């Protein structure tokens, strides 16, 4: 269950990171509210996950899920670079996430 919380926390991290783009510097009320809500949920889920998952592992996985998800959404939503080396580097992050899950004691 804690790993599910951690994965969801990473996805909510993605939500708030992308949401920042739509807040226009927190001048748009609805996107700003949704972004802050996603932040709160993300942090709460992370705090639940680190009850049993080592904090270093949890934080690396949380940020990895967020970073990869945001990079992919940046390509889809904002036309960011889809360079082959960028994709390879994202795959390296994903492999690191899976590696940390495999060696995690919990």
MMTF fields as JSON, N, C-alpha, C and O atoms, coordinates in Angstrom:
{
  "mmtfVersion": "1.0.0",
  "mmtfProducer": "UNKNOWN",
  "numBonds": 423,
  "numAtoms": 424,
  "numGroups": 106,
  "numChains": 1,
  "numModels": 1,
  "chainsPerModel": [1],
  "groupsPerChain": [106],
  "chainIdList": ["A"],
  "bondAtomList": [4, 2, 8, 6, 12, 10, 16, 14, 20, 18, 24, 22, 28, 26, 32, 30, 36, 34, 40, 38, 44, 42, 48, 46, 52, 50, 56, 54, 60, 58, 64, 62, 68, 66, 72, 70, 76, 74, 80, 78, 84, 82, 88, 86, 92, 90, 96, 94, 100, 98, 104, 102, 108, 106, 112, 110, 116, 114, 120, 118, 124, 122, 128, 126, 132, 130, 136, 134, 140, 138, 144, 142, 148, 146, 152, 150, 156, 154, 160, 158, 164, 162, 168, 166, 172, 170, 176, 174, 180, 178, 184, 182, 188, 186, 192, 190, 196, 194, 200, 198, 204, 202, 208, 206, 212, 210, 216, 214, 220, 218, 224, 222, 228, 226, 232, 230, 236, 234, 240, 238, 244, 242, 248, 246, 252, 250, 256, 254, 260, 258, 264, 262, 268, 266, 272, 270, 276, 274, 280, 278, 284, 282, 288, 286, 292, 290, 296, 294, 300, 298, 304, 302, 308, 306, 312, 310, 316, 314, 320, 318, 324, 322, 328, 326, 332, 330, 336, 334, 340, 338, 344, 342, 348, 346, 352, 350, 356, 354, 360, 358, 364, 362, 368, 366, 372, 370, 376, 374, 380, 378, 384, 382, 388, 386, 392, 390, 396, 394, 400, 398, 404, 402, 408, 406, 412, 410, 416, 414, 420, 418],
  "bondOrderList": [1, 1, 1, 1, 1, 1, 1, 1, 1, 1, 1, 1, 1, 1, 1, 1, 1, 1, 1, 1, 1, 1, 1, 1, 1, 1, 1, 1, 1, 1, 1, 1, 1, 1, 1, 1, 1, 1, 1, 1, 1, 1, 1, 1, 1, 1, 1, 1, 1, 1, 1, 1, 1, 1, 1, 1, 1, 1, 1, 1, 1, 1, 1, 1, 1, 1, 1, 1, 1, 1, 1, 1, 1, 1, 1, 1, 1, 1, 1, 1, 1, 1, 1, 1, 1, 1, 1, 1, 1, 1, 1, 1, 1, 1, 1, 1, 1, 1, 1, 1, 1, 1, 1, 1, 1],
  "groupList": [{"groupName": "UNK", "atomNameList": ["N", "CA", "C", "O"], "elementList": ["N", "C", "C", "O"], "formalChargeList": [0, 0, 0, 0], "bondAtomList": [1, 0, 2, 1, 3, 2], "bondOrderList": [1, 1, 2], "singleLetterCode": "X", "chemCompType": "L-PEPTIDE LINKING"}],
  "groupTypeList": [0, 0, 0, 0, 0, 0, 0, 0, 0, 0, 0, 0, 0, 0, 0, 0, 0, 0, 0, 0, 0, 0, 0, 0, 0, 0, 0, 0, 0, 0, 0, 0, 0, 0, 0, 0, 0, 0, 0, 0, 0, 0, 0, 0, 0, 0, 0, 0, 0, 0, 0, 0, 0, 0, 0, 0, 0, 0, 0, 0, 0, 0, 0, 0, 0, 0, 0, 0, 0, 0, 0, 0, 0, 0, 0, 0, 0, 0, 0, 0, 0, 0, 0, 0, 0, 0, 0, 0, 0, 0, 0, 0, 0, 0, 0, 0, 0, 0, 0, 0, 0, 0, 0, 0, 0, 0],
  "groupIdList": [1, 2, 3, 4, 5, 6, 7, 8, 9, 10, 11, 12, 13, 14, 15, 16, 17, 18, 19, 20, 21, 22, 23, 24, 25, 26, 27, 28, 29, 30, 31, 32, 33, 34, 35, 36, 37, 38, 39, 40, 41, 42, 43, 44, 45, 46, 47, 48, 49, 50, 51, 52, 53, 54, 55, 56, 57, 58, 59, 60, 61, 62, 63, 64, 65, 66, 67, 68, 69, 70, 71, 72, 73, 74, 75, 76, 77, 78, 79, 80, 81, 82, 83, 84, 85, 86, 87, 88, 89, 90, 91, 92, 93, 94, 95, 96, 97, 98, 99, 100, 101, 102, 103, 104, 105, 106],
  "secStructList": [7, 2, 2, 2, 2, 2, 2, 2, 2, 2, 2, 2, 2, 2, 2, 2, 2, 2, 2, 2, 2, 2, 2, 6, 6, 6, 6, 1, 2, 2, 2, 2, 2, 2, 2, 2, 2, 2, 2, 2, 2, 2, 2, 2, 2, 2, 2, 2, 2, 6, 6, 6, 1, 7, 2, 2, 2, 2, 2, 2, 2, 2, 2, 2, 2, 2, 2, 2, 2, 2, 2, 2, 2, 2, 2, 2, 2, 2, 7, 7, 7, 7, 7, 2, 2, 2, 2, 2, 2, 2, 2, 2, 2, 2, 2, 2, 2, 2, 2, 2, 2, 2, 2, 7, 7, 7],
  "xCoordList": [0.813, 0.0, 0.859, 0.507, 1.992, 2.854, 3.458, 3.646, 3.761, 4.29, 3.221, 3.528, 1.974, 0.88, 0.759, 0.579, 0.859, 0.838, 1.98, 1.803, 3.149, 4.309, 4.119, 4.452, 3.597, 3.337, 2.311, 2.486, 1.243, 0.234, 0.817, 0.493, 1.678, 2.336, 3.145, 3.131, 3.848, 4.623, 3.742, 4.103, 2.586, 1.665, 1.052, 0.866, 0.737, 0.248, 1.35, 1.073, 2.592, 3.704, 3.724, 3.911, 3.531, 3.449, 2.312, 2.466, 1.171, 0.013, 0.296, -0.073, 0.957, 1.21, 2.322, 2.301, 3.287, 4.358, 3.82, 4.153, 2.997, 2.386, 1.382, 1.253, 0.671, -0.297, 0.32, -0.328, 1.579, 2.253, 2.258, 2.15, 2.385, 2.405, 1.084, 1.062, -0.009, -1.333, -1.768, -2.766, -1.029, -1.419, -1.07, -1.609, -0.171, 0.289, 0.77, 0.326, 1.717, 2.268, 1.259, 1.28, 0.382, -0.682, -1.635, -2.165, -1.845, -2.811, -4.154, -5.131, -4.217, -5.473, -5.995, -5.359, -7.147, -7.622, -7.844, -7.366, -8.548, -8.88, -7.629, -7.419, -6.79, -5.561, -4.675, -4.016, -4.655, -3.841, -4.358, -3.574, -5.662, -6.257, -5.991, -5.617, -6.182, -5.943, -4.475, -4.166, -3.583, -2.148, -1.767, -1.04, -2.253, -1.955, -2.567, -1.953, -3.755, -4.388, -3.556, -3.349, -3.083, -2.233, -0.934, -0.439, -0.384, 0.828, 0.563, 1.333, -0.531, -0.858, -1.07, -0.582, -1.789, -2.036, -0.731, -0.486, 0.098, 1.378, 2.248, 2.799, 2.371, 3.188, 2.597, 3.33, 1.27, 0.63, 0.876, 1.24, 0.678, 0.918, 2.386, 2.681, 3.296, 4.715, 4.966, 5.717, 4.341, 4.544, 4.005, 4.568, 2.932, 2.393, 3.376, 3.647, 3.896, 4.8, 6.084, 6.587, 6.62, 7.911, 7.786, 8.773, 6.583, 6.44, 7.14, 7.677, 7.133, 7.755, 8.835, 9.716, 8.786, 9.8, 10.917, 10.642, 12.18, 13.283, 13.16, 12.844, 13.41, 13.182, 13.997, 13.494, 15.236, 16.055, 15.471, 15.44, 15.012, 14.384, 13.079, 12.832, 12.247, 10.947, 11.11, 10.412, 12.032, 12.215, 12.729, 12.271, 13.673, 14.202, 13.12, 13.03, 12.307, 11.228, 10.177, 9.699, 9.823, 8.83, 9.264, 8.501, 10.495, 10.973, 11.168, 10.956, 11.573, 11.756, 10.446, 10.375, 9.402, 8.086, 7.629, 7.136, 7.798, 7.405, 8.193, 7.619, 9.496, 10.344, 10.034, 9.908, 9.915, 9.635, 8.243, 8.065, 7.267, 5.9, 5.8, 5.158, 6.43, 6.389, 7.108, 6.642, 8.224, 8.94, 8.088, 8.054, 7.4, 6.531, 5.369, 5.056, 4.726, 3.635, 4.121, 3.394, 5.34, 5.916, 6.039, 5.804, 6.405, 6.492, 5.107, 4.94, 4.124, 2.769, 2.031, 1.451, 2.06, 1.261, 1.933, 1.265, 3.259, 3.951, 4.956, 5.7, 4.976, 5.858, 7.333, 8.155, 7.685, 9.095, 9.838, 9.222, 11.14, 12.002, 11.707, 11.479, 11.722, 11.581, 12.85, 12.818, 13.95, 15.252, 15.513, 15.123, 16.17, 16.438, 17.221, 16.898, 18.219, 19.011, 18.16, 18.379, 17.219, 16.321, 15.485, 15.317, 14.968, 14.179, 15.05, 14.61, 16.273, 17.189, 17.435, 17.423, 17.655, 17.896, 16.668, 16.804, 15.488, 14.265, 14.142, 13.715, 14.511, 14.479, 15.486, 15.238, 16.603, 17.567, 16.971, 17.187, 16.229, 15.566, 14.561, 14.498, 13.774, 12.79, 13.484, 13.007, 14.604, 15.321, 15.843, 15.872, 16.249, 16.683, 15.544, 15.742, 14.353, 13.177, 12.9, 12.692, 12.896, 12.656, 13.764, 13.5, 15.004, 16.106, 15.965, 16.232, 15.547, 15.359, 14.222, 14.288, 13.195, 12.094, 12.6, 12.248, 13.415, 13.917, 14.804, 14.754, 15.612, 16.543, 16.003, 16.674, 14.8, 14.214, 13.827, 13.262, 14.133, 13.821, 12.318, 11.889, 11.525, 10.093, 9.276, 8.057],
  "yCoordList": [-1.2, 0.0, 1.268, 2.265, 1.218, 2.402, 2.722, 3.889, 1.679, 1.929, 2.551, 3.39, 2.143, 2.76, 4.238, 5.096, 4.525, 5.926, 6.712, 7.861, 6.089, 6.771, 7.047, 8.131, 6.092, 6.291, 7.4, 8.269, 7.362, 8.423, 9.787, 10.8, 9.801, 11.054, 11.615, 12.82, 10.737, 11.171, 11.71, 12.676, 11.086, 11.572, 12.912, 13.782, 13.08, 14.393, 15.443, 16.621, 15.021, 15.967, 16.447, 17.633, 15.525, 15.882, 16.878, 17.867, 16.601, 17.489, 18.904, 19.864, 19.041, 20.407, 21.084, 22.301, 20.308, 20.925, 21.45, 22.56, 20.66, 21.126, 22.226, 23.188, 22.081, 23.101, 24.472, 25.484, 24.516, 25.81, 26.601, 27.828, 25.884, 26.542, 27.274, 28.343, 26.687, 27.24, 28.299, 28.987, 28.437, 29.427, 30.852, 31.813, 30.98, 32.301, 33.12, 34.241, 32.493, 33.172, 33.287, 34.256, 32.312, 32.29, 33.477, 33.967, 33.931, 35.012, 34.477, 35.224, 33.192, 32.577, 31.699, 30.711, 32.062, 31.404, 29.888, 29.139, 29.436, 28.006, 27.151, 26.2, 27.455, 26.657, 26.751, 25.777, 27.905, 28.077, 27.19, 26.534, 27.168, 26.341, 24.86, 24.12, 24.43, 23.032, 22.652, 21.54, 23.563, 23.312, 23.161, 22.237, 24.059, 23.981, 22.72, 22.086, 22.353, 21.125, 19.9, 18.998, 19.874, 18.767, 18.713, 17.63, 19.88, 19.918, 19.274, 18.432, 19.678, 19.165, 17.652, 16.937, 17.173, 15.73, 14.989, 13.934, 15.538, 14.908, 14.781, 13.714, 15.856, 15.824, 14.886, 14.171, 14.891, 14.006, 12.542, 11.744, 12.188, 10.808, 10.412, 9.28, 11.337, 11.057, 10.799, 9.892, 11.589, 11.407, 10.059, 9.454, 9.59, 8.267, 7.187, 6.234, 7.346, 6.337, 6.19, 5.078, 7.294, 7.196, 6.629, 6.539, 6.254, 5.548, 4.191, 3.719, 3.565, 2.243, 2.181, 1.323, 3.059, 3.078, 4.014, 5.114, 3.591, 4.481, 5.849, 5.935, 6.903, 8.258, 8.554, 9.211, 8.088, 8.329, 7.667, 8.257, 6.45, 5.727, 6.405, 6.645, 6.71, 7.322, 8.656, 8.937, 9.471, 10.79, 10.66, 11.373, 9.757, 9.568, 9.065, 9.522, 8.133, 7.61, 8.696, 8.857, 9.431, 10.51, 11.547, 11.915, 12.007, 13.019, 12.429, 13.111, 11.161, 10.518, 10.394, 10.702, 9.94, 9.837, 11.214, 11.37, 12.204, 13.56, 14.093, 14.669, 13.908, 14.44, 13.803, 14.497, 12.491, 11.8, 12.167, 12.437, 12.175, 12.508, 13.932, 14.176, 14.861, 16.255, 16.412, 17.151, 15.735, 15.824, 15.291, 15.877, 14.177, 13.617, 14.557, 14.807, 15.08, 16.027, 17.318, 17.935, 17.726, 18.901, 18.692, 19.609, 17.484, 17.157, 17.18, 17.677, 16.639, 16.527, 17.867, 18.275, 18.542, 19.757, 21.033, 21.948, 21.095, 22.351, 22.289, 23.242, 21.171, 21.048, 21.044, 21.469, 20.568, 20.531, 19.471, 18.612, 19.542, 18.688, 17.201, 16.74, 16.467, 15.008, 14.35, 13.279, 15.006, 14.522, 13.112, 12.786, 12.292, 10.906, 10.833, 10.007, 11.658, 11.623, 12.005, 11.491, 12.879, 13.248, 12.037, 11.76, 11.324, 10.114, 9.065, 8.425, 8.889, 7.914, 8.281, 7.408, 9.545, 9.979, 9.758, 9.374, 9.992, 9.714, 8.223, 7.836, 7.389, 5.943, 5.53, 4.588, 6.221, 5.941, 6.27, 5.542, 7.359, 7.702, 6.616, 6.189, 6.17, 5.113, 3.838, 3.176, 3.49, 2.286, 2.454, 1.485, 3.647, 3.913, 3.753, 3.237, 4.195, 4.043, 2.559, 2.136, 1.773, 0.335, -0.331, -1.221, 0.107, -0.444, -0.181, -1.061, 1.029, 1.352, 0.534, 0.13, 0.291, -0.552, -1.972, -2.586, -2.487, -3.86, -4.046, -5.093, -3.041, -3.196, -2.647, -2.734, -2.087, -1.528, -2.656, -3.664, -2.484, -3.522, -3.662, -4.679, -2.666, -2.769, -3.186, -3.318],
  "zCoordList": [0.0, 0.0, 0.0, -0.63, 0.715, 0.759, -0.605, -0.948, -1.383, -2.73, -3.625, -4.471, -3.44, -4.195, -3.815, -4.68, -2.522, -2.069, -2.696, -3.1, -2.775, -3.343, -4.834, -5.312, -5.554, -6.985, -7.191, -8.044, -6.404, -6.504, -6.132, -6.752, -5.118, -4.727, -5.896, -6.147, -6.605, -7.765, -8.879, -9.551, -9.076, -10.11, -9.725, -10.576, -8.435, -7.996, -8.08, -8.307, -7.896, -8.086, -9.528, -9.8, -10.432, -11.847, -12.066, -12.782, -11.438, -11.584, -11.127, -11.802, -9.971, -9.515, -10.306, -10.494, -10.768, -11.557, -12.886, -13.3, -13.544, -14.797, -14.49, -15.247, -13.373, -12.983, -12.818, -13.088, -12.373, -12.222, -13.527, -13.527, -14.625, -15.936, -16.187, -16.798, -15.71, -15.97, -14.948, -15.164, -13.836, -12.82, -13.225, -12.676, -14.181, -14.623, -13.431, -13.186, -12.686, -11.504, -10.377, -9.619, -10.263, -9.26, -9.386, -8.388, -10.614, -10.852, -11.332, -11.385, -11.683, -12.12, -10.977, -10.61, -10.42, -9.199, -9.307, -8.455, -10.319, -10.386, -10.596, -9.844, -11.593, -11.722, -10.48, -10.116, -9.835, -8.627, -7.499, -6.813, -7.308, -6.262, -6.53, -5.619, -7.765, -8.117, -7.942, -7.513, -8.269, -8.127, -6.657, -6.292, -5.823, -4.386, -3.783, -2.925, -4.217, -3.747, -4.142, -3.331, -5.39, -5.842, -5.035, -4.724, -4.699, -3.863, -2.51, -2.048, -1.885, -0.554, -0.584, 0.291, -1.575, -1.689, -1.938, -1.352, -2.802, -3.111, -1.863, -1.594, -1.113, 0.104, 1.151, 1.834, 1.276, 2.245, 1.888, 2.752, 0.611, 0.186, 0.376, 0.761, 0.107, 0.336, 1.825, 2.185, 2.676, 4.116, 4.589, 5.502, 3.986, 4.315, 3.86, 4.59, 2.661, 2.09, 2.902, 3.06, 3.417, 4.119, 5.53, 6.259, 5.905, 7.185, 7.122, 8.124, 5.945, 5.812, 4.738, 4.806, 3.763, 2.701, 3.149, 3.628, 2.999, 3.384, 2.702, 1.515, 3.46, 2.957, 1.698, 0.787, 1.627, 0.432, -0.797, -1.877, -0.63, -1.739, -2.137, -3.319, -1.147, -1.435, -2.15, -3.125, -1.664, -2.279, -3.71, -4.602, -3.93, -5.284, -6.236, -7.375, -5.772, -6.615, -6.862, -7.985, -5.821, -5.944, -6.972, -7.866, -6.83, -7.778, -9.171, -10.174, -9.231, -10.537, -11.291, -12.481, -10.591, -11.23, -11.699, -12.817, -10.835, -11.21, -12.387, -13.311, -12.363, -13.426, -14.779, -15.788, -14.789, -16.048, -16.561, -17.749, -15.669, -16.078, -16.61, -17.632, -15.922, -16.362, -17.699, -18.566, -17.875, -19.15, -20.298, -21.379, -20.057, -21.097, -21.401, -22.565, -20.351, -20.577, -21.225, -22.002, -20.911, -21.569, -23.074, -23.861, -23.46, -24.888, -25.537, -26.651, -24.83, -25.391, -25.378, -26.384, -24.235, -24.071, -24.549, -25.031, -24.416, -24.66, -25.812, -26.043, -26.529, -27.686, -27.346, -28.158, -26.155, -25.767, -26.577, -27.207, -26.553, -27.355, -27.145, -26.027, -28.268, -28.238, -28.752, -29.359, -28.5, -28.93, -28.388, -27.266, -29.189, -28.808, -27.497, -26.642, -27.32, -26.086, -24.869, -23.772, -25.059, -23.957, -23.548, -22.36, -24.536, -24.262, -23.57, -22.614, -24.046, -23.43, -21.97, -21.102, -21.697, -20.32, -19.444, -18.283, -19.973, -19.212, -18.922, -17.834, -19.884, -19.659, -18.583, -17.832, -18.507, -17.436, -16.062, -15.094, -15.992, -14.729, -14.357, -13.204, -15.342, -15.092, -14.624, -13.703, -15.25, -14.82, -13.391, -12.632, -13.02, -11.652, -10.657, -9.557, -11.041, -10.178, -9.944, -8.807, -11.017, -10.871, -10.057, -9.249, -10.276, -9.51, -8.02, -7.202, -7.667, -6.251, -5.654, -4.493, -6.431, -5.932, -5.678, -4.671, -6.577, -6.447, -5.218, -4.574, -4.889, -3.778, -2.456, -1.428, -2.48, -1.268, -0.309, -0.73, 0.983, 1.958, 2.244, 2.789, 1.886, 2.213, 1.027, 1.132]
}
